[in-house]
Amino acid sequence: MSNRESLSAKLKQAFIELITNHTGLEIRERDQADLSEKIFARMKALNLDIAENYYQLLAFSPIDGHLEWQNLMTQLTNTDSYFFRDRGQLNVLRNQIFPEIIQRKQNNKRIRICSAGCSTGEEPYSLAIILKEIIPALEQWDLMILGVDINQAALQKAKIGIYTPWSFRNNEPKTKQQYFKLIGSQYEIHQEISKMVKFEYLNLVKDSFPQPCSDLKELDLIVCRNVFIYLKESAITKVLNKFYQALQPLGYLLTGHAELFSQNLSLFHPKVFPETLVYQRQVNI
Ligand SMILES: C[S@@+](CC[C@H](N)C(=O)[O-])C[C@H]1O[C@@H](n2cnc3c(N)ncnc32)[C@H](O)[C@@H]1O
């Protein structure tokens, strides 16, 4: 039996496997002490003394377990993000990829974008700002920018859209002045930008997509940065297959640099730009 003071090696391993199966997260050796502490913190919040009972809750209780997974995920995921995080990549989007998509979509004026692992929203809002700046008569377009994440607390923050200066650490002051309202020492995103983005809960590893009745389909672009670095290789393979299915032919996948280094990417066609590499779904596979 394990109590609040200790977690047996066997039970710790069982938790690690459970978490990896459920979320794809790789719990590295160096993170294991931290994991035990987080498990005990959750047990304390639930008034549970026996770690086996907490394991049972996560593993076998569909309704309460689902709620508890959401709580545990707020502890286990790294949600660090900031606006215009990778200037080089965003310049490629602004100057090459978006103009090409816009040109291709002149007839039906429908563009669908997903920020996968969007955390607190800085990434999808950065995409929205760029699109607002480069699409004339935006109101004539059917534009969807969807942010998805497994961390409900992060999604809640994203929906509220209020940020500390730390979220602007790579930004020229002009972005804040133009698209945010200063409230005390924080910045609230303007409604003209926030209304362009919607947020949904999604576990990239466990949940099925694309689905006929969900938003995650027929995408022109998936941006998934700084997410794969936390996932096990087998989980990355699963997610890449789903991304492939969720993209339209000629749709793009953009990740962090070298995040897909050892993956089989034969389904995608790599496109090389001086600032970055992007992957394109081919037309006829
Ligand atoms: C470091 S943040 C990246 C935020 C943003 N993409 C960026 O680059 O600034 C990683 C995000 O991935 C999310 N994440 C991790 N595993 C996930 C999964 N299985 N499904 C959905 N989101 C996941 C985390 O909750 C976290 O918000």
The ligand as an SDF file (V2000), in Angstrom:
LIG
                    3D

 27 29  0  0  0  0  0  0  0  0999 V2000
    4.4990   24.5740  -24.2640 C   0  0  0  0  0  0  0  0  0  0  0  0
    2.8080   24.6470  -24.6860 S   0  0  0  0  0  0  0  0  0  0  0  0
    2.9150   25.1940  -26.3820 C   0  0  0  0  0  0  0  0  0  0  0  0
    2.0290   26.3710  -26.6420 C   0  0  0  0  0  0  0  0  0  0  0  0
    2.1450   26.9440  -28.0690 C   0  0  0  0  0  0  0  0  0  0  0  0
    1.9190   25.9420  -29.0650 N   0  0  0  0  0  0  0  0  0  0  0  0
    3.4900   27.5920  -28.2660 C   0  0  0  0  0  0  0  0  0  0  0  0
    4.3500   27.0430  -28.9610 O   0  0  0  0  0  0  0  0  0  0  0  0
    3.7130   28.6790  -27.7060 O   0  0  0  0  0  0  0  0  0  0  0  0
    2.3890   22.9060  -24.9000 C   0  0  0  0  0  0  0  0  0  0  0  0
    0.8860   22.6630  -24.8730 C   0  0  0  0  0  0  0  0  0  0  0  0
    0.6140   21.3480  -25.3670 O   0  0  0  0  0  0  0  0  0  0  0  0
   -0.5070   20.8450  -24.6650 C   0  0  0  0  0  0  0  0  0  0  0  0
   -0.5840   19.3780  -24.7770 N   0  0  0  0  0  0  0  0  0  0  0  0
    0.2930   18.4630  -24.2980 C   0  0  0  0  0  0  0  0  0  0  0  0
   -0.1580   17.2190  -24.5620 N   0  0  0  0  0  0  0  0  0  0  0  0
   -1.3330   17.3620  -25.2270 C   0  0  0  0  0  0  0  0  0  0  0  0
   -2.2810   16.4350  -25.7650 C   0  0  0  0  0  0  0  0  0  0  0  0
   -2.1230   15.1170  -25.6520 N   0  0  0  0  0  0  0  0  0  0  0  0
   -3.3710   16.9380  -26.3850 N   0  0  0  0  0  0  0  0  0  0  0  0
   -3.5620   18.2810  -26.4930 C   0  0  0  0  0  0  0  0  0  0  0  0
   -2.6990   19.1950  -26.0010 N   0  0  0  0  0  0  0  0  0  0  0  0
   -1.6000   18.7450  -25.3740 C   0  0  0  0  0  0  0  0  0  0  0  0
   -0.2480   21.3180  -23.2370 C   0  0  0  0  0  0  0  0  0  0  0  0
   -1.4080   21.3040  -22.4450 O   0  0  0  0  0  0  0  0  0  0  0  0
    0.3190   22.7150  -23.4700 C   0  0  0  0  0  0  0  0  0  0  0  0
   -0.6720   23.6970  -23.3660 O   0  0  0  0  0  0  0  0  0  0  0  0
  1  2  1  0
  2  3  1  0
  2 10  1  0
  3  4  1  0
  4  5  1  0
  5  6  1  0
  5  7  1  0
  7  8  2  0
  7  9  1  0
 10 11  1  0
 11 12  1  0
 11 26  1  0
 12 13  1  0
 13 14  1  0
 13 24  1  0
 14 15  1  0
 14 23  1  0
 15 16  2  0
 16 17  1  0
 17 18  1  0
 17 23  2  0
 18 19  1  0
 18 20  2  0
 20 21  1  0
 21 22  2  0
 22 23  1  0
 24 25  1  0
 24 26  1  0
 26 27  1  0
M  CHG  2   2   1   9  -1
M  END
$$$$
